[in-house]
Structures are given as structure tokens and as C-alpha cells.
Amino acid sequence: MINSINLSKTYASRIFKYGCMLLLLLAPFWCMAQCPVQNKAIAPGEDLVYDLHFNWKFIWVKCGTATMKTVSTTYNGQPALRTYLQTKGSKQADKLFMMRDTLLSYMTPDLVPLYFRKGALEGHRYNVDEVFYHYKNGKVSIDHNYLNRLGEWEKHKTDLTQCAFDMIAQLNRARSLSADDLKPGQKIKFQMAEGKRVSEKTLIFRRRDTFKADDGTKYKCLVLSFVEYPEGKEKEVITFYVTDDGNHLPVRLDLNLKFGSAKAFLNSAKGTKYPISAIIK
């Protein structure tokens, strides 16, 4: 059981990685001239808290929490938004496996990504991903830094003619976009920047549905999937529920693992830009 719980900690942060990916399904591709968008969903001061759970042989184990906050700040002397996401294991889980993942993203007020950093402490391993965005003449140049398990920095560079986004930038940007034209089964491919490279990902809009939280609250949601294609066959990695309102708050994430499943549930939401109108009374 310890090995299975250890595995759950490694994947807990991936719940949020793939969850952020899924929200980009709400948006089409953008050319560089369209990178800036109006921030319609996120208010500085927004504070979201999630509970993380792992299922092993029909037993649900709470393995940690995640907190995501957005504030107004500056970046290189210019106004910016900063989003900070931290996942960590519970005290009981820490005795078996230490997990501390911290994600930090800076964006312009109109949601153009500027900088991203992920520091992941999982067991005795500590990895760092960094992404620096540079914009000039309608193009984007990305500097990637990756601190590997040997403590060595790997440096890479990517030049693009279209927008690319790290996982947090994707989440913040996509929350401001409309889902009115989504159709079940619709697939979207997009470019995601990480510490080593920019790679293409696939997302699918499944349906509109309702979700009942542990406290009895019911939400109208958009249900989305992040999928992979091992050996050419579609494999659903995660099912993702986001409120069908102006906030587009992630309220539930279901992750399929080799030895079980993991879930993240919204525990509390403070400072949202609008009342959560997706709640069914």
C-alpha cells in the first residue's frame, strides 16, 4: 500500500498540470497579434483550496491539499498578475512520502505569459522547470531551463510564430473565454511550454453535466478530458469539471492511474470575480 500511496503523491501535482491543460479547450489557436485578451474571470485576491484523494483497492485516502492564489504585482517594472499554486501532502502522508510542488506564473494584465517556474519535491528528488517568454516583431522566443535529478541545468530555446502557454498561463487565459460554441467530442490541439520543450497536446470537450460536492452543493459544469494516444489508441488521462459560469472554476478532477485513481475537489473559493452562478439551488 505504501508504494501505491507514494505513486499517488507523484501524480497529485499532475492532476493540476492536466487540469490546467484541459481549460485551454475553451479557446482556439491565437496568432501573435491576438495573444492579449481581456481578463474576464480572475480577480486579484482570488484564493482557491482543494483536497486531494487517492483510491487504493476501494479505499479513499486523503493524500494532501492544493492552494492557488492570484495577486496584482509587477514584473520587470511593469504591471502584472502572479498566480501561485502549491500542492503538498498531509502530515500523515509526509511520513510515507514527502511532496511539495510549487508553481509560479507571471502574466501581463491582458494575460500574455511572461515567466513560469515549477519546483517539484517528490521524495528525495527536486526538479525545477523554468520558462522565460520574449516577444518581438510578432514572434515569441522561449528560453527553457530544467534542473535535472543530477543537479545540472539543461538549457534550451524555442522560436515560434504563434502563442504558447505554460500550464498556469493556460488556466488563467482559458477561464476568460466563452464555451458557448463547444460541441461534444470537439478536439483541440495546442502548444504547451515546459522546462525542456514546447509540445503539442490534445483536449476533448465531453458534455455539460452536474457535479455534487461532498458538502451537498451541486454545480452546473463543463466536462472535459485530457487524452493521450499510446499505440494509436485513445487513453483518457483525466476527467475535468469546471463551473459553467463566468468564473470557470475547476471544482473536480478525476485522474486515472495504473494502480488506482486520484481526485481533487474544490474545498473553498474566496475572492472570485463573480458570484458562483453555476450552483444549483
ROKE-745565 format. One record per residue (C-alpha): residue number from 0; residue in three letters; x, y, z. Coordinates in steps of 0.25 Angstrom, whole numbers, plus 2048, in hexadecimal, padded with zeros to 3 digits. Example, Ala and Ser with C-alpha at 12.3 -4.5 7.8 and 13.67 -1.06 7.14 Angstrom:
# ROKE-745565
<rec pos="0" code="ALA" u="831" v="7EE" w="81F"/>
<rec pos="1" code="SER" u="837" v="7FC" w="81D"/>
***
This chain:
# ROKE-745565
<rec pos="0" code="MET" u="800" v="800" w="800"/>
<rec pos="1" code="ILE" u="80C" v="809" w="803"/>
<rec pos="2" code="ASN" u="810" v="808" w="7F4"/>
<rec pos="3" code="SER" u="803" v="80B" w="7EF"/>
<rec pos="4" code="ILE" u="801" v="817" w="7F8"/>
<rec pos="5" code="ASN" u="80F" v="81C" w="7F4"/>
<rec pos="6" code="LEU" u="80A" v="81B" w="7E6"/>
<rec pos="7" code="SER" u="7FE" v="824" w="7E9"/>
<rec pos="8" code="LYS" u="807" v="82F" w="7EE"/>
<rec pos="9" code="THR" u="80F" v="82F" w="7E1"/>
<rec pos="10" code="TYR" u="802" v="830" w="7DA"/>
<rec pos="11" code="ALA" u="7FB" v="83A" w="7E3"/>
<rec pos="12" code="SER" u="802" v="846" w="7DC"/>
<rec pos="13" code="ARG" u="7FF" v="840" w="7CF"/>
<rec pos="14" code="ILE" u="7F1" v="842" w="7D2"/>
<rec pos="15" code="PHE" u="7F3" v="851" w="7D1"/>
<rec pos="16" code="LYS" u="7FC" v="850" w="7C6"/>
<rec pos="17" code="TYR" u="7F2" v="849" w="7BD"/>
<rec pos="18" code="GLY" u="7E6" v="851" w="7C3"/>
<rec pos="19" code="CYS" u="7ED" v="85E" w="7BE"/>
<rec pos="20" code="MET" u="7EF" v="857" w="7B0"/>
<rec pos="21" code="LEU" u="7E0" v="854" w="7AF"/>
<rec pos="22" code="LEU" u="7DB" v="862" w="7B1"/>
<rec pos="23" code="LEU" u="7E2" v="866" w="7A4"/>
<rec pos="24" code="LEU" u="7D7" v="85E" w="79D"/>
<rec pos="25" code="LEU" u="7CF" v="86B" w="79F"/>
<rec pos="26" code="ALA" u="7D8" v="872" w="795"/>
<rec pos="27" code="PRO" u="7DC" v="871" w="787"/>
<rec pos="28" code="PHE" u="7EA" v="874" w="782"/>
<rec pos="29" code="TRP" u="7EF" v="882" w="782"/>
<rec pos="30" code="CYS" u="7F9" v="889" w="779"/>
<rec pos="31" code="MET" u="803" v="892" w="780"/>
<rec pos="32" code="ALA" u="7FA" v="89F" w="77D"/>
<rec pos="33" code="GLN" u="7EF" v="898" w="785"/>
<rec pos="34" code="CYS" u="7F8" v="894" w="791"/>
<rec pos="35" code="PRO" u="7F2" v="89F" w="79A"/>
<rec pos="36" code="VAL" u="7E4" v="89C" w="79F"/>
<rec pos="37" code="GLN" u="7DA" v="8A3" w="7A9"/>
<rec pos="38" code="ASN" u="7DB" v="89D" w="7B7"/>
<rec pos="39" code="LYS" u="7CC" v="899" w="7B9"/>
<rec pos="40" code="ALA" u="7CD" v="88F" w="7C4"/>
<rec pos="41" code="ILE" u="7D8" v="891" w="7CE"/>
<rec pos="42" code="ALA" u="7D8" v="89C" w="7D9"/>
<rec pos="43" code="PRO" u="7E5" v="89F" w="7E0"/>
<rec pos="44" code="GLY" u="7E3" v="899" w="7EE"/>
<rec pos="45" code="GLU" u="7DD" v="88C" w="7E9"/>
<rec pos="46" code="ASP" u="7E0" v="881" w="7F3"/>
<rec pos="47" code="LEU" u="7DD" v="872" w="7EF"/>
<rec pos="48" code="VAL" u="7DF" v="866" w="7F8"/>
<rec pos="49" code="TYR" u="7DE" v="857" w="7F4"/>
<rec pos="50" code="ASP" u="7DE" v="84A" w="7FB"/>
<rec pos="51" code="LEU" u="7E6" v="83F" w="7F4"/>
<rec pos="52" code="HIS" u="7E2" v="830" w="7F6"/>
<rec pos="53" code="PHE" u="7E7" v="823" w="7F1"/>
<rec pos="54" code="ASN" u="7DF" v="816" w="7EF"/>
<rec pos="55" code="TRP" u="7E6" v="808" w="7F2"/>
<rec pos="56" code="LYS" u="7DE" v="7FB" w="7F2"/>
<rec pos="57" code="PHE" u="7D1" v="803" w="7F4"/>
<rec pos="58" code="ILE" u="7D7" v="80B" w="800"/>
<rec pos="59" code="TRP" u="7D7" v="81A" w="7FE"/>
<rec pos="60" code="VAL" u="7E3" v="821" w="805"/>
<rec pos="61" code="LYS" u="7E5" v="830" w="807"/>
<rec pos="62" code="CYS" u="7F3" v="832" w="802"/>
<rec pos="63" code="GLY" u="7F4" v="841" w="802"/>
<rec pos="64" code="THR" u="7EF" v="84F" w="7FF"/>
<rec pos="65" code="ALA" u="7F2" v="859" w="7F4"/>
<rec pos="66" code="THR" u="7F1" v="868" w="7F5"/>
<rec pos="67" code="MET" u="7F0" v="872" w="7E9"/>
<rec pos="68" code="LYS" u="7F1" v="881" w="7EB"/>
<rec pos="69" code="THR" u="7F1" v="88D" w="7E1"/>
<rec pos="70" code="VAL" u="7F6" v="89B" w="7E4"/>
<rec pos="71" code="SER" u="7FA" v="8A8" w="7DE"/>
<rec pos="72" code="THR" u="809" v="8AB" w="7DD"/>
<rec pos="73" code="THR" u="814" v="8B0" w="7D3"/>
<rec pos="74" code="TYR" u="81D" v="8A8" w="7CA"/>
<rec pos="75" code="ASN" u="82A" v="8AF" w="7C5"/>
<rec pos="76" code="GLY" u="823" v="8BC" w="7CA"/>
<rec pos="77" code="GLN" u="816" v="8BA" w="7C2"/>
<rec pos="78" code="PRO" u="808" v="8B7" w="7C8"/>
<rec pos="79" code="ALA" u="806" v="8A8" w="7C8"/>
<rec pos="80" code="LEU" u="7FD" v="89D" w="7CE"/>
<rec pos="81" code="ARG" u="804" v="892" w="7D7"/>
<rec pos="82" code="THR" u="7FE" v="884" w="7D9"/>
<rec pos="83" code="TYR" u="804" v="87B" w="7E3"/>
<rec pos="84" code="LEU" u="800" v="86D" w="7E4"/>
<rec pos="85" code="GLN" u="805" v="863" w="7EF"/>
<rec pos="86" code="THR" u="802" v="855" w="7F1"/>
<rec pos="87" code="LYS" u="806" v="84D" w="7FE"/>
<rec pos="88" code="GLY" u="804" v="840" w="805"/>
<rec pos="89" code="SER" u="7FD" v="83F" w="812"/>
<rec pos="90" code="LYS" u="805" v="83D" w="81F"/>
<rec pos="91" code="GLN" u="801" v="82E" w="81F"/>
<rec pos="92" code="ALA" u="805" v="82D" w="810"/>
<rec pos="93" code="ASP" u="812" v="834" w="813"/>
<rec pos="94" code="LYS" u="816" v="828" w="81B"/>
<rec pos="95" code="LEU" u="816" v="820" w="80F"/>
<rec pos="96" code="PHE" u="81A" v="829" w="804"/>
<rec pos="97" code="MET" u="81D" v="838" w="804"/>
<rec pos="98" code="MET" u="817" v="840" w="7F9"/>
<rec pos="99" code="ARG" u="818" v="84F" w="7F7"/>
<rec pos="100" code="ASP" u="815" v="855" w="7E9"/>
<rec pos="101" code="THR" u="815" v="864" w="7E7"/>
<rec pos="102" code="LEU" u="811" v="86A" w="7DA"/>
<rec pos="103" code="LEU" u="812" v="879" w="7D8"/>
<rec pos="104" code="SER" u="80E" v="881" w="7CB"/>
<rec pos="105" code="TYR" u="80E" v="890" w="7C7"/>
<rec pos="106" code="MET" u="805" v="895" w="7BC"/>
<rec pos="107" code="THR" u="802" v="8A3" w="7B7"/>
<rec pos="108" code="PRO" u="7F4" v="8A9" w="7BC"/>
<rec pos="109" code="ASP" u="7EF" v="8A4" w="7AE"/>
<rec pos="110" code="LEU" u="7F4" v="896" w="7B1"/>
<rec pos="111" code="VAL" u="801" v="895" w="7A8"/>
<rec pos="112" code="PRO" u="80A" v="88B" w="7AF"/>
<rec pos="113" code="LEU" u="818" v="891" w="7B4"/>
<rec pos="114" code="TYR" u="81E" v="887" w="7BD"/>
<rec pos="115" code="PHE" u="81B" v="879" w="7C3"/>
<rec pos="116" code="ARG" u="822" v="871" w="7CD"/>
<rec pos="117" code="LYS" u="81F" v="863" w="7D3"/>
<rec pos="118" code="GLY" u="827" v="85E" w="7DF"/>
<rec pos="119" code="ALA" u="823" v="84F" w="7E2"/>
<rec pos="120" code="LEU" u="828" v="848" w="7EE"/>
<rec pos="121" code="GLU" u="823" v="839" w="7EE"/>
<rec pos="122" code="GLY" u="82A" v="830" w="7F8"/>
<rec pos="123" code="HIS" u="839" v="834" w="7F7"/>
<rec pos="124" code="ARG" u="838" v="839" w="7E9"/>
<rec pos="125" code="TYR" u="838" v="848" w="7E6"/>
<rec pos="126" code="ASN" u="835" v="84D" w="7D7"/>
<rec pos="127" code="VAL" u="834" v="85B" w="7D2"/>
<rec pos="128" code="ASP" u="82D" v="85F" w="7C5"/>
<rec pos="129" code="GLU" u="82E" v="86E" w="7C1"/>
<rec pos="130" code="VAL" u="829" v="875" w="7B4"/>
<rec pos="131" code="PHE" u="82C" v="883" w="7B0"/>
<rec pos="132" code="TYR" u="824" v="88A" w="7A5"/>
<rec pos="133" code="HIS" u="829" v="895" w="79C"/>
<rec pos="134" code="TYR" u="821" v="89C" w="791"/>
<rec pos="135" code="LYS" u="826" v="8A3" w="785"/>
<rec pos="136" code="ASN" u="821" v="8A6" w="777"/>
<rec pos="137" code="GLY" u="815" v="89E" w="778"/>
<rec pos="138" code="LYS" u="81C" v="891" w="77D"/>
<rec pos="139" code="VAL" u="81F" v="88B" w="78A"/>
<rec pos="140" code="SER" u="82D" v="885" w="78F"/>
<rec pos="141" code="ILE" u="82D" v="87C" w="79B"/>
<rec pos="142" code="ASP" u="838" v="879" w="7A4"/>
<rec pos="143" code="HIS" u="837" v="86B" w="7AB"/>
<rec pos="144" code="ASN" u="83F" v="868" w="7B8"/>
<rec pos="145" code="TYR" u="83E" v="85A" w="7BE"/>
<rec pos="146" code="LEU" u="845" v="855" w="7CB"/>
<rec pos="147" code="ASN" u="846" v="846" w="7CA"/>
<rec pos="148" code="ARG" u="848" v="83C" w="7D5"/>
<rec pos="149" code="LEU" u="857" v="83D" w="7D4"/>
<rec pos="150" code="GLY" u="856" v="84C" w="7D8"/>
<rec pos="151" code="GLU" u="85A" v="850" w="7CA"/>
<rec pos="152" code="TRP" u="853" v="85B" w="7C2"/>
<rec pos="153" code="GLU" u="84F" v="858" w="7B4"/>
<rec pos="154" code="LYS" u="84C" v="864" w="7AB"/>
<rec pos="155" code="HIS" u="844" v="864" w="79E"/>
<rec pos="156" code="LYS" u="83E" v="86F" w="795"/>
<rec pos="157" code="THR" u="831" v="86F" w="78C"/>
<rec pos="158" code="ASP" u="82D" v="879" w="782"/>
<rec pos="159" code="LEU" u="81E" v="879" w="77E"/>
<rec pos="160" code="THR" u="815" v="882" w="775"/>
<rec pos="161" code="GLN" u="809" v="87E" w="77E"/>
<rec pos="162" code="CYS" u="805" v="87F" w="78D"/>
<rec pos="163" code="ALA" u="80A" v="874" w="796"/>
<rec pos="164" code="PHE" u="806" v="873" w="7A5"/>
<rec pos="165" code="ASP" u="80B" v="86C" w="7B1"/>
<rec pos="166" code="MET" u="801" v="865" w="7BA"/>
<rec pos="167" code="ILE" u="7FD" v="870" w="7C3"/>
<rec pos="168" code="ALA" u="7FC" v="87B" w="7B8"/>
<rec pos="169" code="GLN" u="7F3" v="871" w="7B0"/>
<rec pos="170" code="LEU" u="7EA" v="870" w="7BC"/>
<rec pos="171" code="ASN" u="7E9" v="87F" w="7BF"/>
<rec pos="172" code="ARG" u="7E7" v="883" w="7B0"/>
<rec pos="173" code="ALA" u="7DD" v="878" w="7AD"/>
<rec pos="174" code="ARG" u="7D4" v="87C" w="7B8"/>
<rec pos="175" code="SER" u="7D1" v="889" w="7B2"/>
<rec pos="176" code="LEU" u="7CC" v="882" w="7A5"/>
<rec pos="177" code="SER" u="7BE" v="87E" w="7A1"/>
<rec pos="178" code="ALA" u="7B9" v="870" w="7A0"/>
<rec pos="179" code="ASP" u="7AC" v="873" w="798"/>
<rec pos="180" code="ASP" u="7B1" v="86C" w="78B"/>
<rec pos="181" code="LEU" u="7B6" v="860" w="791"/>
<rec pos="182" code="LYS" u="7B1" v="853" w="78B"/>
<rec pos="183" code="PRO" u="7B2" v="845" w="792"/>
<rec pos="184" code="GLY" u="7BE" v="83D" w="78C"/>
<rec pos="185" code="GLN" u="7C5" v="84A" w="787"/>
<rec pos="186" code="LYS" u="7D4" v="849" w="787"/>
<rec pos="187" code="ILE" u="7DE" v="854" w="789"/>
<rec pos="188" code="LYS" u="7EE" v="853" w="787"/>
<rec pos="189" code="PHE" u="7F6" v="85E" w="78E"/>
<rec pos="190" code="GLN" u="805" v="861" w="791"/>
<rec pos="191" code="MET" u="80A" v="860" w="79F"/>
<rec pos="192" code="ALA" u="817" v="865" w="7A4"/>
<rec pos="193" code="GLU" u="81F" v="85D" w="7AF"/>
<rec pos="194" code="GLY" u="82D" v="85D" w="7B4"/>
<rec pos="195" code="LYS" u="833" v="855" w="7A9"/>
<rec pos="196" code="ARG" u="82A" v="858" w="79D"/>
<rec pos="197" code="VAL" u="81D" v="85D" w="796"/>
<rec pos="198" code="SER" u="814" v="851" w="793"/>
<rec pos="199" code="GLU" u="806" v="84F" w="78D"/>
<rec pos="200" code="LYS" u="7FB" v="84A" w="796"/>
<rec pos="201" code="THR" u="7ED" v="845" w="793"/>
<rec pos="202" code="LEU" u="7E0" v="848" w="79B"/>
<rec pos="203" code="ILE" u="7D1" v="844" w="799"/>
<rec pos="204" code="PHE" u="7C4" v="84A" w="79D"/>
<rec pos="205" code="ARG" u="7BB" v="83F" w="7A2"/>
<rec pos="206" code="ARG" u="7AE" v="845" w="7A7"/>
<rec pos="207" code="ARG" u="7A7" v="84E" w="7B0"/>
<rec pos="208" code="ASP" u="7A3" v="847" w="7BD"/>
<rec pos="209" code="THR" u="7A1" v="84A" w="7CC"/>
<rec pos="210" code="PHE" u="7AA" v="847" w="7D8"/>
<rec pos="211" code="LYS" u="7A6" v="845" w="7E6"/>
<rec pos="212" code="ALA" u="7B1" v="848" w="7F0"/>
<rec pos="213" code="ASP" u="7B3" v="841" w="7FE"/>
<rec pos="214" code="ASP" u="7AC" v="84D" w="805"/>
<rec pos="215" code="GLY" u="7A0" v="84B" w="7FC"/>
<rec pos="216" code="THR" u="7A2" v="857" w="7F3"/>
<rec pos="217" code="LYS" u="79E" v="854" w="7E4"/>
<rec pos="218" code="TYR" u="7A5" v="85B" w="7D9"/>
<rec pos="219" code="LYS" u="7A2" v="85C" w="7CA"/>
<rec pos="220" code="CYS" u="7AF" v="858" w="7C3"/>
<rec pos="221" code="LEU" u="7B6" v="856" w="7B6"/>
<rec pos="222" code="VAL" u="7BD" v="849" w="7B6"/>
<rec pos="223" code="LEU" u="7CA" v="848" w="7AE"/>
<rec pos="224" code="SER" u="7D5" v="83D" w="7AC"/>
<rec pos="225" code="PHE" u="7E4" v="83D" w="7AA"/>
<rec pos="226" code="VAL" u="7E7" v="831" w="7A2"/>
<rec pos="227" code="GLU" u="7F4" v="82A" w="79D"/>
<rec pos="228" code="TYR" u="7F5" v="820" w="791"/>
<rec pos="229" code="PRO" u="7FF" v="815" w="795"/>
<rec pos="230" code="GLU" u="800" v="80B" w="789"/>
<rec pos="231" code="GLY" u="7F5" v="813" w="782"/>
<rec pos="232" code="LYS" u="7EA" v="811" w="78B"/>
<rec pos="233" code="GLU" u="7E3" v="81C" w="793"/>
<rec pos="234" code="LYS" u="7E6" v="81B" w="7A2"/>
<rec pos="235" code="GLU" u="7DF" v="825" w="7AB"/>
<rec pos="236" code="VAL" u="7E9" v="82A" w="7B6"/>
<rec pos="237" code="ILE" u="7DF" v="833" w="7BD"/>
<rec pos="238" code="THR" u="7D1" v="838" w="7BE"/>
<rec pos="239" code="PHE" u="7CF" v="846" w="7C2"/>
<rec pos="240" code="TYR" u="7C3" v="84E" w="7C7"/>
<rec pos="241" code="VAL" u="7C3" v="85D" w="7C6"/>
<rec pos="242" code="THR" u="7B7" v="866" w="7CA"/>
<rec pos="243" code="ASP" u="7AE" v="86A" w="7BE"/>
<rec pos="244" code="ASP" u="7AE" v="879" w="7C2"/>
<rec pos="245" code="GLY" u="7B7" v="886" w="7C1"/>
<rec pos="246" code="ASN" u="7C1" v="880" w="7CB"/>
<rec pos="247" code="HIS" u="7C4" v="873" w="7C4"/>
<rec pos="248" code="LEU" u="7C9" v="86E" w="7D2"/>
<rec pos="249" code="PRO" u="7CF" v="85F" w="7D2"/>
<rec pos="250" code="VAL" u="7C6" v="858" w="7DC"/>
<rec pos="251" code="ARG" u="7CA" v="84A" w="7DA"/>
<rec pos="252" code="LEU" u="7D5" v="842" w="7D3"/>
<rec pos="253" code="ASP" u="7D6" v="833" w="7D1"/>
<rec pos="254" code="LEU" u="7E3" v="82C" w="7CD"/>
<rec pos="255" code="ASN" u="7E4" v="81E" w="7C8"/>
<rec pos="256" code="LEU" u="7F1" v="817" w="7CD"/>
<rec pos="257" code="LYS" u="7F7" v="809" w="7CB"/>
<rec pos="258" code="PHE" u="7F5" v="805" w="7D9"/>
<rec pos="259" code="GLY" u="7E8" v="80D" w="7DD"/>
<rec pos="260" code="SER" u="7E2" v="81B" w="7DB"/>
<rec pos="261" code="ALA" u="7E4" v="828" w="7E1"/>
<rec pos="262" code="LYS" u="7DB" v="834" w="7E3"/>
<rec pos="263" code="ALA" u="7DB" v="843" w="7E6"/>
<rec pos="264" code="PHE" u="7CF" v="84A" w="7EC"/>
<rec pos="265" code="LEU" u="7CD" v="859" w="7EE"/>
<rec pos="266" code="ASN" u="7CD" v="85B" w="7FD"/>
<rec pos="267" code="SER" u="7CB" v="86B" w="7FD"/>
<rec pos="268" code="ALA" u="7CB" v="877" w="7F4"/>
<rec pos="269" code="LYS" u="7CD" v="885" w="7F8"/>
<rec pos="270" code="GLY" u="7CF" v="892" w="7F1"/>
<rec pos="271" code="THR" u="7C8" v="88D" w="7E4"/>
<rec pos="272" code="LYS" u="7C5" v="897" w="7D9"/>
<rec pos="273" code="TYR" u="7B6" v="894" w="7D9"/>
<rec pos="274" code="PRO" u="7AD" v="88C" w="7E2"/>
<rec pos="275" code="ILE" u="7AD" v="87D" w="7DE"/>
<rec pos="276" code="SER" u="7A0" v="87D" w="7D6"/>
<rec pos="277" code="ALA" u="7A3" v="86E" w="7D2"/>
<rec pos="278" code="ILE" u="79E" v="86A" w="7DF"/>
<rec pos="279" code="ILE" u="791" v="863" w="7DE"/>
<rec pos="280" code="LYS" u="787" v="867" w="7EA"/>
***
